[in-house]
Amino acid sequence: MDDASYAPGFAVQLAPKDIDLAAAAATPSPLLRVARGRLEATVEAGHDNDDLAAVDYLRKPPP
């Protein structure tokens, strides 16, 4: 992740449905809302087909 290399394994675009399933099973927690927001920001930044690790791009500016 430090090299901003996000080879596809589990694409970011697939993860929001899992967050939605968790939210449907129980009252959505603040953590679920934050996780979904981070996934959405990652997709909006063009990382939708990258590995889920791409959410890390928000942690620091790209090199």
N, C-alpha and C positions, 0 to 999 in steps of 0.2 A: 504494500500500500504506500510505502514511503516513496516509491518510484512512480506512483500514479498509474500503475499497470493493472488494469482490471479485466484480464482475460475472462471471457464468458464461462460461467459455471452454472449459476442460477441468476438469470437476468433480473435486474431491478424491476422491470415492468411486471414481473410475475408476483412479486411480494405483496402489493396492496390487497390482492384478493385474500391473502392469508390474514392480514390485519382486519379486513372486513369480516371474515369468518369468526375471528376471535371477538370482535365487537358485537357480532350478532348473538354469540353464545352467552355473553355477560354484558353488564353495563360497561360501556367504553371508559377506560381509565385515562387519566392524564398521560400516562406513558404510551398507551396506544395512539392517542392523538398526536403526540410528539413524533412517534415513529412513523406514522402515516404522513405527517407533514414533511419529515426528512426524506421519505421515499418520493413524495411528489416533487420536492425541490431538486432531487437528484435526476428525476425523469425530465423535468423542465430544463435542466442544464445539459441535456443531451446524452445522458448516461443510461437511457432506458434499456438498451441491449447489452450493456456492460454487466459484469458480475455484481452481485449484491454488495460486495466490498466497496463499490464506487460511492456508497453513501459517505465514505470517509473523506471524499473530496471536500466536504464542507468543513472538515476539521481544520484545515490550513489552506492557504492559497496554493494553487498549483505552481510547480517549479518553473 
